[in-house]
Amino acid sequence: MKILKRIGILMLLFGLPAGSWYFLKDGFNWRKAKLVELAPKGRFLDTYNFTSEDKAKIFEQTTYKTTLVKLNEDLEKDDLALIDQFKKSRTFLFLVLSDHLITHEEFSSKQPLRYINASTIKTKDNQFRNANYMLIDTGGIIRQYYEGTDKETLTSIVEDIAVVLPRKITPDIEMKKPRKQ
């Protein structure tokens, strides 16, 4: 019985912290790799040949928002699931950007979904030519672009949005001030 108690105490003192360290280390390394992958790739408004009117519309919608831009395609079922997953985030926006009229259903202003019909969507940089999605941070900087609409791409988008979205600031703990008598 004493041996079991000693083994249990040793597991609590050494086993649990070692296991926690192992899992936290893997999460830290994953996040570091994601941050390297999500390095800035240029300003979104400067990457395309938008007119000044288009730039103004896009800037108005995307200012201070973490934006996922879908280029030249209408929404699919997976896109709606993605919007639903992040709709409670205060800075998330899903923008459907097209150079032709895309029919869309009535949407609420409370939904993080916007449509913009730009006069042209021609890229100045060939690296973004085949992009279906672009992830833009709150400063208008392209963090990642995605080619394809398969499940693997959408999984990568969800992971990247979770890293780029600003966290809600938690209030600091304050000590109660003693009453003056």
Secondary structure, DSSP 4 states (H G I P E B T S, - for coil): -HHHHHHHHHIIIIIHHHHHHHHHHHHHHHHHHHHHHT----BHHHHB---HHHHHHHHHHHTT-EEEEEES----HHHHHHHHHHTTSTTEEEEEEESS--------TTSSEEEEE-S---BSSGGGTT-SEEEE-TTSBEEEEE---SHHHHHHHHHHHHHHSPPPPPPPP-PPPPPP-
